[in-house]
Amino acid sequence: MTLPADYAERVYAGVLGKIIGVYLGRPFENWTYDQIEERLGGVTYYVNDRLDVPLRNHLLVVTDDDISGTFTFIRALADHGNSRWITAEQIGQSWLNYIIENRSILWWGGMGNSTEHTAYLRLRNGIPAPASGSMALNGRVVAEQIGGQIFIDGWGLVAPGDPELAADLARRAASVSHDGAGIHGAQVCAALIAAAFVERDLERLLDTAVRCIPADSVIAALIADIREWHAREPGDWRLARRRLVERYGYDRYGGNVHMVPNHGLVILSILFGDGDFSRAQAIVNTCGWDTDCNAGNVGGILGVRNGLAGFDGPLDWRGPVADRLYVPTADGGRAISDAVLEADAIVAMGHALAGAPYRPPKGGARFHFSHPGSVQGFSGGPGMVVENVGAARPGAGRALALRYTLEAAGVATAMTPVFTPPDALEMPGYALMASPTLYPGQVVRAAVAAAPEDRAPVECCIRIEIYGADDAIESLDGPCGSLVPGASAELAWRIPDLGGAAIARVGVAIRAPGAAAGTLLLDRLAWDGTPAVIFRRPAAPGRLWKRQWVNAADHLPDEPPEAYRVMANRGRGLLITGTREWTDYRVKATLTPHMASAVGLAARVQGLERYYAVLLRQDGRAQLVKRLNRDIVLAEAHLEWELGRAYRVELVVEDGAIRVAVDDSLRLEAADPDRSFTGGGIALICEEGRLGVDAVAVDVIGD
């Protein structure tokens, strides 16, 4: 597999197309064609304002299963060594790692009603994929619903120009929860995306994709019919829609949201929209049914086919989105994301599959703005407008232009979320579970330059906004640097202790002694280093200090006597925070078990099934374990167990070594020869009972 020269940018365009389509179609999901025509008069652009859901607030950029599943399940590839031979069983294991039951990604509609919920319960009950999604076990109607297609875009994006590989990967991924037509539709979408990297002709794209599924399948027949209708009346998509309803409608294909009719709308919209992004989105969204799912698939396919230029025109598709998306899972440090970050992760996987070296833009900076139009969630405050611009000087990459207008002694800011932003605190539908991506002790670095045409020097600094007393937003600035016109600077600031408060946003602030106007170029912004943070209840706590932990337990009361009271009714419950960028560190906490079968502390946590942990068990054992879909005991010793006793526990992860101390007397040490987890956050663990903790500290080893 040879990677196209514009691979990274086309992946970014595919990710953008996916999320734009989902955001566009979500407000009227599952409306009928007649309802859409009557209430909206057809859909040609975001309709949020017409439904009392204004643009540029959290109800446009929302949590959505179509987005969360798409950019979560593809992580199975990286988690399993980027092998093109990844199995359905391994992808199913990733479901169990990332999904928090009844809270994230899936529609939790019940066994035999929600296809994905049914498959999840099969997996939880020990039935591996692909049996978990099989028609033999779940029946034809459940197995052939739309979910296999919804989550499939990433498998096409990692296989540019190789539709056969994309379709085969999609088959394995979709079979975790689907079968029959539920898999074939997914294969077609993935193959179309992969082929679109090297082919623009719609008919040839469809020829290629259909060859990847059985010739006698209903999906193949459906596509053939739509192509025939298009050949006869290429300008009348409404007639084609009526024919689709008559031959492949919901009356023939039952369940809640069947693959067949909705796949038909995807193909119909691409063909009758002549591959144009705006026209295809207007058709697929006006047609109704599962609008956000269908519009997302159309957007992903055409995003790759047309590239970023496909979003240009009189309609501003990208501005209201600003690249932002949410991916709430058990890996909370990856929940606050953007289209560039997700594209970077997919591009890295694509390079690994192709056996090609990968050099991330600007040394791997989190915010690098390397693609035309990318803003990565940055927005300007009063007196500030942000815009992606080309290289300001030879050899420089693209940058974010911060165009400021300052009143006397004023300040202008450009910020981006690193944790749940204020406008998303009361998210409808799927709750936004997230951990911050930036913590005290880490060093934030920003490369900035003043435009040569500016008239006066300005001061620039890194700024963070935190959830302070009673969750009110408070601003803190790092050291300021003065920039004369044409000068550049590297800013650095180690984030101080914040008393348990969570960081909400990061960015830059610009000041001048008097009125000023000009442009500051932000080339990149990133952070590194081990956190030095104590998680505890702040003096004036509010709610957000605790919401920076992802709750994968059964109960987490708001105001218990302890800072954290974690309860699990059955099995193992976790309370998780941190990010995969944390590598070598020490975590300490005092654990008090109350009627628990086991309590523990985990490090390098990458979800529910991937971490190192120390477990204190009721049966009198202290265990150092590697959790990789099951507990693998690396070391153990006798423990004097007592309910209500406070155990001081320290867990250190350093390179391939893991060390434990309990009450400064019991010590365990082991090495993981496989080095399964090189980075990840932390977690409190409770099994079948209650755990109390007042503070959790993370810091540099040896401090």
TORVEXBA-13583 format. One line per 8 residues: number of its first residue (from 1); their letters; for each residue x, y, z of C-alpha. Coordinates in steps of 0.05 Angstrom, whole numbers, plus 5000, padded with zeros to 4 digits. Example, Ala and Ser with C-alpha at 12.3 -4.5 7.8 and 13.67 -1.06 7.14 Angstrom:
REM TORVEXBA-13583
1) as) 5246 4910 5156 ~ 5273 4979 5143;
END
This chain:
REM TORVEXBA-13583
1) mtlpadya) 5000 5000 5000 ~ 5031 5066 4977 ~ 5008 5128 5014 ~ 4984 5187 4972 ~ 5026 5250 4977 ~ 4966 5288 5006 ~ 4946 5230 5052 ~ 4945 5270 5117;
9) ervyagvl) 4904 5328 5090 ~ 4854 5281 5057 ~ 4845 5242 5122 ~ 4832 5308 5157 ~ 4781 5325 5104 ~ 4748 5257 5114 ~ 4744 5268 5189 ~ 4715 5338 5178;
17) gkiigvyl) 4663 5312 5129 ~ 4642 5259 5179 ~ 4632 5306 5238 ~ 4600 5362 5197 ~ 4549 5312 5169 ~ 4533 5286 5239 ~ 4525 5355 5268 ~ 4482 5375 5209;
25) grpfenwt) 4434 5316 5213 ~ 4430 5306 5288 ~ 4376 5357 5307 ~ 4323 5321 5265 ~ 4348 5250 5270 ~ 4294 5198 5253 ~ 4246 5250 5224 ~ 4210 5227 5162;
33) ydqieerl) 4217 5260 5094 ~ 4147 5290 5102 ~ 4163 5319 5170 ~ 4227 5351 5145 ~ 4192 5381 5084 ~ 4135 5407 5127 ~ 4175 5435 5185 ~ 4240 5454 5151;
41) ggvtyyvn) 4224 5460 5077 ~ 4284 5415 5062 ~ 4354 5420 5092 ~ 4410 5459 5058 ~ 4450 5482 5119 ~ 4452 5476 5195 ~ 4380 5484 5220 ~ 4397 5494 5294;
49) drldvplr) 4372 5565 5295 ~ 4306 5544 5266 ~ 4297 5492 5321 ~ 4316 5539 5378 ~ 4385 5508 5381 ~ 4432 5567 5365 ~ 4497 5556 5328 ~ 4564 5562 5364;
57) nhllvvtd) 4540 5532 5429 ~ 4545 5462 5457 ~ 4483 5438 5420 ~ 4519 5440 5353 ~ 4584 5408 5376 ~ 4554 5352 5417 ~ 4568 5282 5442 ~ 4542 5233 5391;
65) ddisgtft) 4548 5158 5384 ~ 4564 5164 5310 ~ 4626 5205 5325 ~ 4646 5170 5390 ~ 4642 5100 5360 ~ 4677 5119 5296 ~ 4738 5149 5330 ~ 4740 5099 5387;
73) firaladh) 4734 5031 5354 ~ 4789 5046 5304 ~ 4837 5052 5363 ~ 4834 4976 5367 ~ 4884 4977 5309 ~ 4937 5015 5348 ~ 4922 4978 5412 ~ 4937 4912 5376;
81) gnsrwita) 5002 4931 5343 ~ 4974 4962 5278 ~ 4968 4893 5248 ~ 4929 4884 5184 ~ 4911 4816 5212 ~ 4873 4845 5271 ~ 4815 4799 5288 ~ 4742 4812 5304;
89) eqigqswl) 4755 4784 5373 ~ 4809 4836 5386 ~ 4763 4892 5363 ~ 4710 4865 5409 ~ 4760 4868 5466 ~ 4769 4942 5451 ~ 4694 4951 5458 ~ 4700 4924 5529;
97) nyiienrs) 4760 4968 5543 ~ 4730 5035 5521 ~ 4655 5029 5532 ~ 4626 5046 5600 ~ 4562 5006 5607 ~ 4498 5047 5601 ~ 4537 5112 5595 ~ 4580 5118 5533;
105) ilwwggmg) 4579 5109 5457 ~ 4522 5061 5446 ~ 4447 5068 5444 ~ 4430 5030 5508 ~ 4362 5006 5483 ~ 4363 4936 5513 ~ 4377 4865 5492 ~ 4344 4846 5427;
113) nstehtay) 4324 4918 5413 ~ 4390 4956 5407 ~ 4438 4917 5363 ~ 4500 4947 5396 ~ 4473 4938 5466 ~ 4458 4866 5449 ~ 4528 4854 5422 ~ 4559 4888 5483;
121) lrlrngip) 4521 4843 5530 ~ 4544 4782 5490 ~ 4616 4806 5497 ~ 4607 4819 5572 ~ 4579 4749 5580 ~ 4641 4718 5549 ~ 4617 4708 5477 ~ 4673 4735 5433;
129) apasgsma) 4666 4769 5366 ~ 4644 4753 5313 ~ 4594 4707 5349 ~ 4573 4768 5390 ~ 4542 4800 5329 ~ 4521 4738 5291 ~ 4453 4728 5259 ~ 4452 4658 5286;
137) lngrvvae) 4453 4685 5357 ~ 4416 4751 5351 ~ 4369 4740 5292 ~ 4368 4773 5223 ~ 4331 4837 5241 ~ 4376 4855 5299 ~ 4440 4836 5262 ~ 4423 4878 5200;
145) qiggqifi) 4412 4945 5233 ~ 4453 5006 5213 ~ 4508 5008 5267 ~ 4561 4971 5228 ~ 4560 5026 5176 ~ 4557 5083 5226 ~ 4624 5068 5259 ~ 4664 5046 5198;
153) dgwglvap) 4697 5108 5168 ~ 4764 5098 5203 ~ 4776 5031 5171 ~ 4774 5063 5102 ~ 4818 5121 5124 ~ 4875 5075 5146 ~ 4876 5039 5079 ~ 4883 5094 5026;
161) gdpelaad) 4879 5065 4955 ~ 4867 4995 4981 ~ 4792 4984 4982 ~ 4798 4909 4989 ~ 4838 4917 5054 ~ 4789 4970 5078 ~ 4729 4925 5064 ~ 4762 4866 5099;
169) larraasv) 4779 4907 5160 ~ 4708 4935 5160 ~ 4680 4864 5156 ~ 4718 4845 5220 ~ 4699 4909 5256 ~ 4625 4907 5237 ~ 4619 4833 5255 ~ 4629 4850 5329;
177) shdgagih) 4556 4873 5328 ~ 4527 4858 5260 ~ 4518 4806 5206 ~ 4491 4799 5135 ~ 4471 4865 5103 ~ 4494 4899 5167 ~ 4565 4880 5148 ~ 4559 4889 5072;
185) gaqvcaal) 4537 4962 5078 ~ 4595 4976 5123 ~ 4643 4944 5074 ~ 4617 4987 5017 ~ 4626 5052 5057 ~ 4697 5034 5079 ~ 4716 5013 5008 ~ 4688 5078 4979;
193) iaaafver) 4731 5118 5028 ~ 4794 5079 5013 ~ 4784 5082 4938 ~ 4767 5157 4940 ~ 4839 5172 4957 ~ 4858 5152 4886 ~ 4794 5156 4845 ~ 4743 5211 4835;
201) dlerlldt) 4695 5181 4784 ~ 4632 5160 4822 ~ 4615 5102 4777 ~ 4684 5072 4782 ~ 4683 5082 4857 ~ 4618 5044 4862 ~ 4644 4989 4816 ~ 4704 4980 4862;
209) avrcipad) 4663 4980 4926 ~ 4610 4931 4901 ~ 4664 4881 4881 ~ 4682 4876 4956 ~ 4614 4845 4975 ~ 4576 4784 4951 ~ 4544 4795 4883 ~ 4479 4763 4906;
217) sviaalia) 4472 4807 4968 ~ 4414 4855 4979 ~ 4463 4913 4985 ~ 4492 4897 4916 ~ 4421 4894 4887 ~ 4402 4959 4922 ~ 4463 4996 4893 ~ 4449 4968 4824;
225) direwhar) 4377 4994 4827 ~ 4398 5064 4849 ~ 4450 5068 4794 ~ 4398 5049 4743 ~ 4349 5102 4769 ~ 4404 5153 4767 ~ 4423 5134 4696 ~ 4350 5143 4673;
233) epgdwrla) 4333 5208 4711 ~ 4398 5237 4738 ~ 4364 5302 4758 ~ 4306 5275 4799 ~ 4329 5250 4867 ~ 4259 5256 4896 ~ 4233 5204 4846 ~ 4291 5159 4864;
241) rrrlvery) 4275 5168 4938 ~ 4203 5147 4925 ~ 4227 5085 4888 ~ 4274 5069 4945 ~ 4217 5074 4996 ~ 4173 5029 4953 ~ 4226 4975 4942 ~ 4272 4980 5003;
249) gydryggn) 4232 5020 5055 ~ 4222 5009 5129 ~ 4159 4969 5116 ~ 4203 4915 5084 ~ 4264 4921 5128 ~ 4244 4923 5201 ~ 4275 4939 5267 ~ 4291 5008 5292;
257) vhmvpnhg) 4340 5033 5239 ~ 4355 4980 5186 ~ 4418 4982 5145 ~ 4386 4971 5077 ~ 4341 5033 5068 ~ 4392 5079 5101 ~ 4450 5053 5060 ~ 4407 5066 4999;
265) lvilsilf) 4402 5140 5019 ~ 4477 5145 5025 ~ 4488 5118 4955 ~ 4429 5158 4926 ~ 4454 5223 4956 ~ 4525 5215 4931 ~ 4502 5198 4860 ~ 4446 5249 4853;
273) gdgdfsra) 4489 5302 4887 ~ 4541 5289 4833 ~ 4594 5282 4887 ~ 4585 5354 4911 ~ 4588 5359 4986 ~ 4534 5412 4995 ~ 4485 5381 4946 ~ 4494 5311 4973;
281) qaivntcg) 4484 5336 5045 ~ 4420 5372 5024 ~ 4393 5308 4993 ~ 4412 5259 5048 ~ 4386 5304 5103 ~ 4321 5322 5069 ~ 4307 5248 5055 ~ 4300 5234 5130;
289) wdtdcnag) 4308 5170 5170 ~ 4375 5164 5206 ~ 4398 5232 5183 ~ 4460 5242 5226 ~ 4487 5172 5211 ~ 4474 5177 5136 ~ 4500 5249 5130 ~ 4562 5229 5169;
297) nvggilgv) 4577 5172 5121 ~ 4564 5216 5060 ~ 4609 5269 5090 ~ 4666 5221 5105 ~ 4665 5192 5034 ~ 4661 5259 4999 ~ 4709 5292 5047 ~ 4763 5244 5023;
305) rnglagfd) 4742 5247 4950 ~ 4738 5323 4945 ~ 4791 5343 4995 ~ 4786 5408 5035 ~ 4766 5446 4972 ~ 4700 5408 4974 ~ 4677 5449 5034 ~ 4689 5515 4999;
313) gpldwrgp) 4632 5556 4971 ~ 4577 5602 4996 ~ 4561 5559 5056 ~ 4608 5561 5116 ~ 4609 5488 5136 ~ 4673 5491 5178 ~ 4666 5556 5218 ~ 4611 5535 5266;
321) vadrlyvp) 4646 5469 5280 ~ 4717 5497 5290 ~ 4744 5426 5285 ~ 4715 5408 5353 ~ 4689 5340 5372 ~ 4680 5298 5435 ~ 4698 5224 5444 ~ 4675 5205 5514;
329) tadggrai) 4699 5136 5534 ~ 4736 5103 5592 ~ 4799 5135 5564 ~ 4777 5204 5587 ~ 4841 5240 5569 ~ 4822 5233 5495 ~ 4750 5258 5503 ~ 4763 5331 5487;
337) sdavlead) 4788 5326 5416 ~ 4787 5358 5348 ~ 4789 5337 5275 ~ 4864 5348 5269 ~ 4880 5305 5330 ~ 4836 5248 5306 ~ 4865 5254 5236 ~ 4936 5252 5264;
345) aivamgha) 4921 5187 5301 ~ 4890 5155 5239 ~ 4948 5178 5195 ~ 4998 5146 5243 ~ 4960 5080 5238 ~ 4957 5086 5163 ~ 5033 5095 5160 ~ 5043 5035 5205;
353) lagapyrp) 4998 4991 5162 ~ 5037 5013 5100 ~ 5104 5001 5134 ~ 5122 5074 5122 ~ 5157 5119 5173 ~ 5114 5173 5204 ~ 5138 5241 5226 ~ 5082 5280 5261;
361) pkggarfh) 5076 5353 5243 ~ 5118 5402 5283 ~ 5150 5350 5327 ~ 5083 5321 5349 ~ 5054 5386 5377 ~ 4983 5377 5400 ~ 4961 5441 5364 ~ 4999 5451 5299;
369) fshpgsvq) 4948 5481 5250 ~ 4983 5447 5191 ~ 4921 5438 5148 ~ 4888 5496 5111 ~ 4831 5524 5152 ~ 4846 5484 5214 ~ 4836 5521 5280 ~ 4833 5461 5328;
377) gfsggpgm) 4779 5490 5372 ~ 4812 5558 5382 ~ 4766 5618 5385 ~ 4780 5691 5399 ~ 4753 5731 5457 ~ 4732 5805 5450 ~ 4779 5841 5403 ~ 4807 5777 5373;
385) vvenvgaa) 4794 5739 5308 ~ 4830 5674 5292 ~ 4846 5649 5222 ~ 4890 5595 5193 ~ 4942 5624 5147 ~ 4998 5599 5102 ~ 5072 5602 5117 ~ 5092 5672 5140;
393) rpgagral) 5164 5661 5118 ~ 5201 5609 5076 ~ 5207 5542 5110 ~ 5153 5557 5162 ~ 5089 5517 5164 ~ 5018 5541 5168 ~ 4999 5578 5232 ~ 4940 5607 5269;
401) alrytlea) 4936 5682 5257 ~ 4910 5719 5319 ~ 4885 5785 5293 ~ 4876 5831 5353 ~ 4848 5900 5365 ~ 4864 5927 5434 ~ 4836 5985 5471 ~ 4881 6023 5518;
409) agvatamt) 4914 5975 5567 ~ 4868 5919 5543 ~ 4879 5845 5533 ~ 4857 5798 5477 ~ 4857 5723 5482 ~ 4852 5661 5438 ~ 4834 5598 5475 ~ 4815 5525 5463;
417) pvftppda) 4783 5473 5509 ~ 4825 5421 5545 ~ 4768 5397 5589 ~ 4692 5400 5589 ~ 4677 5473 5569 ~ 4624 5513 5605 ~ 4576 5508 5546 ~ 4578 5432 5549;
425) lempgyal) 4567 5422 5624 ~ 4494 5404 5614 ~ 4501 5363 5550 ~ 4435 5332 5526 ~ 4435 5259 5507 ~ 4502 5226 5519 ~ 4538 5258 5578 ~ 4607 5286 5565;
433) masptlyp) 4653 5245 5609 ~ 4723 5273 5603 ~ 4788 5284 5639 ~ 4831 5347 5627 ~ 4888 5339 5579 ~ 4932 5390 5616 ~ 4952 5387 5690 ~ 4994 5424 5741;
441) gqvvraav) 5068 5408 5737 ~ 5067 5402 5662 ~ 5104 5453 5619 ~ 5063 5488 5565 ~ 5103 5512 5505 ~ 5081 5559 5450 ~ 5118 5585 5389 ~ 5094 5654 5369;
449) aaapedra) 5115 5710 5322 ~ 5093 5781 5311 ~ 5075 5800 5240 ~ 5128 5844 5207 ~ 5076 5895 5187 ~ 5054 5908 5259 ~ 5068 5978 5283 ~ 5084 5968 5357;
457) pvecciri) 5110 5915 5404 ~ 5062 5874 5446 ~ 5068 5828 5505 ~ 5046 5756 5498 ~ 5038 5700 5549 ~ 5007 5632 5556 ~ 4940 5634 5591 ~ 4898 5580 5625;
465) eiygadda) 4827 5585 5650 ~ 4808 5541 5709 ~ 4745 5522 5744 ~ 4758 5561 5808 ~ 4715 5574 5870 ~ 4645 5546 5859 ~ 4665 5529 5787 ~ 4672 5602 5766;
473) iesldgpc) 4721 5612 5710 ~ 4787 5643 5732 ~ 4845 5663 5688 ~ 4919 5652 5703 ~ 4976 5678 5660 ~ 5047 5653 5652 ~ 5108 5699 5645 ~ 5100 5750 5589;
481) gslvpgas) 5148 5761 5532 ~ 5154 5825 5492 ~ 5151 5818 5416 ~ 5171 5873 5368 ~ 5144 5870 5297 ~ 5175 5812 5259 ~ 5204 5779 5322 ~ 5189 5708 5345;
489) aelawrip) 5192 5675 5413 ~ 5186 5608 5448 ~ 5142 5615 5509 ~ 5145 5564 5566 ~ 5107 5559 5631 ~ 5103 5504 5683 ~ 5032 5502 5709 ~ 5030 5514 5784;
497) dlggaaia) 4990 5477 5836 ~ 4916 5495 5829 ~ 4889 5469 5894 ~ 4851 5413 5862 ~ 4818 5457 5808 ~ 4812 5431 5737 ~ 4839 5468 5676 ~ 4784 5485 5627;
505) rvgvaira) 4820 5521 5569 ~ 4890 5539 5546 ~ 4914 5591 5497 ~ 4951 5657 5493 ~ 4937 5728 5517 ~ 4962 5792 5483 ~ 4972 5859 5518 ~ 4997 5928 5498;
513) pgaaagtl) 5009 5991 5539 ~ 4960 6029 5495 ~ 4911 6018 5438 ~ 4940 5971 5387 ~ 4921 5928 5328 ~ 4961 5874 5293 ~ 4971 5800 5282 ~ 5006 5748 5324;
521) lldrlawd) 5022 5681 5292 ~ 5014 5620 5336 ~ 5057 5567 5302 ~ 5045 5511 5353 ~ 5024 5498 5424 ~ 5039 5436 5465 ~ 5058 5411 5534 ~ 5101 5357 5563;
529) gtpavifr) 5128 5331 5628 ~ 5101 5292 5687 ~ 5044 5324 5725 ~ 5055 5346 5797 ~ 4984 5348 5821 ~ 4943 5330 5883 ~ 4872 5312 5867 ~ 4830 5334 5927;
537) rpaapgrl) 4767 5372 5945 ~ 4780 5447 5936 ~ 4762 5498 5990 ~ 4702 5522 5950 ~ 4690 5459 5909 ~ 4632 5466 5861 ~ 4625 5403 5818 ~ 4680 5405 5765;
545) wkrqwvna) 4737 5383 5809 ~ 4705 5315 5813 ~ 4680 5313 5741 ~ 4752 5311 5717 ~ 4748 5237 5737 ~ 4712 5190 5689 ~ 4663 5149 5730 ~ 4663 5076 5711;
553) adhlpdep) 4636 5054 5778 ~ 4564 5044 5801 ~ 4560 5102 5850 ~ 4601 5164 5862 ~ 4563 5210 5911 ~ 4572 5285 5903 ~ 4586 5304 5976 ~ 4609 5245 6019;
561) peayrvma) 4654 5256 6080 ~ 4713 5234 6038 ~ 4733 5270 5974 ~ 4721 5206 5934 ~ 4673 5151 5954 ~ 4674 5097 5900 ~ 4623 5041 5900 ~ 4615 4979 5857;
569) nrgrglli) 4553 4936 5863 ~ 4583 4879 5823 ~ 4650 4867 5791 ~ 4703 4921 5787 ~ 4689 4995 5786 ~ 4741 5048 5766 ~ 4748 5123 5775 ~ 4796 5147 5721;
577) tgtrewtd) 4834 5210 5704 ~ 4897 5230 5665 ~ 4921 5219 5595 ~ 4963 5171 5553 ~ 5019 5223 5551 ~ 5035 5207 5624 ~ 5092 5157 5621 ~ 5138 5149 5682;
585) yrvkatlt) 5109 5175 5747 ~ 5089 5159 5819 ~ 5018 5158 5845 ~ 5000 5157 5919 ~ 4935 5152 5957 ~ 4908 5128 6023 ~ 4855 5075 6010 ~ 4802 5057 6061;
593) phmasavg) 4760 4996 6043 ~ 4689 4990 6070 ~ 4657 4922 6058 ~ 4697 4913 5994 ~ 4724 4849 5965 ~ 4783 4889 5938 ~ 4808 4960 5930 ~ 4866 4986 5889;
601) laarvqgl) 4906 5039 5854 ~ 4922 5037 5779 ~ 4973 5071 5733 ~ 4982 5077 5658 ~ 4908 5067 5652 ~ 4884 5063 5580 ~ 4812 5043 5593 ~ 4776 4990 5632;
609) eryyavll) 4818 4931 5609 ~ 4888 4960 5600 ~ 4930 4983 5660 ~ 4977 4964 5716 ~ 4949 4962 5787 ~ 4960 4943 5859 ~ 4901 4907 5889 ~ 4889 4897 5963;
617) rqdgraql) 4844 4837 5971 ~ 4797 4816 6026 ~ 4827 4746 6025 ~ 4893 4773 6051 ~ 4933 4784 5988 ~ 4966 4845 5959 ~ 4975 4836 5884 ~ 5012 4874 5830;
625) vkrlnrdi) 4974 4859 5766 ~ 4975 4876 5692 ~ 4904 4882 5668 ~ 4901 4861 5595 ~ 4830 4837 5585 ~ 4842 4795 5648 ~ 4885 4802 5710 ~ 4956 4777 5700;
633) vlaeahle) 4990 4772 5769 ~ 5061 4798 5766 ~ 5076 4794 5840 ~ 5038 4783 5905 ~ 5048 4780 5981 ~ 5009 4769 6045 ~ 4968 4829 6068 ~ 4939 4842 6137;
641) welgrayr) 4868 4859 6114 ~ 4821 4899 6157 ~ 4757 4935 6136 ~ 4758 5009 6155 ~ 4834 5010 6158 ~ 4870 5065 6119 ~ 4925 5036 6075 ~ 4978 5083 6048;
649) velvvedg) 4993 5059 5978 ~ 5046 5082 5928 ~ 5051 5056 5857 ~ 5110 5074 5812 ~ 5115 5061 5737 ~ 5184 5072 5707 ~ 5201 5046 5638 ~ 5185 4971 5642;
657) airvavdd) 5187 4967 5718 ~ 5128 4972 5766 ~ 5138 4981 5841 ~ 5089 4982 5899 ~ 5094 5002 5972 ~ 5038 4992 6023 ~ 5045 5027 6090 ~ 5120 5032 6077;
665) slrleaad) 5128 4959 6097 ~ 5097 4914 6045 ~ 5134 4921 5978 ~ 5123 4889 5911 ~ 5164 4897 5847 ~ 5159 4867 5778 ~ 5177 4880 5706 ~ 5131 4874 5646;
673) pdrsftgg) 5175 4844 5592 ~ 5123 4860 5539 ~ 5119 4933 5561 ~ 5046 4930 5544 ~ 5029 5001 5568 ~ 5079 5057 5560 ~ 5033 5112 5582 ~ 4965 5126 5612;
681) gialicee) 4928 5158 5669 ~ 4910 5135 5739 ~ 4850 5102 5771 ~ 4819 5085 5838 ~ 4792 5014 5839 ~ 4736 4983 5880 ~ 4707 4913 5875 ~ 4638 4897 5904;
689) grlgvdav) 4637 4947 5959 ~ 4658 5017 5979 ~ 4725 5053 5977 ~ 4740 5120 6010 ~ 4797 5165 5989 ~ 4813 5237 6009 ~ 4869 5255 5961 ~ 4909 5225 5904;
697) avdvigd) 4978 5252 5887 ~ 5017 5245 5822 ~ 5088 5269 5816 ~ 5157 5256 5789 ~ 5192 5193 5812 ~ 5240 5208 5869 ~ 5211 5275 5889;
END
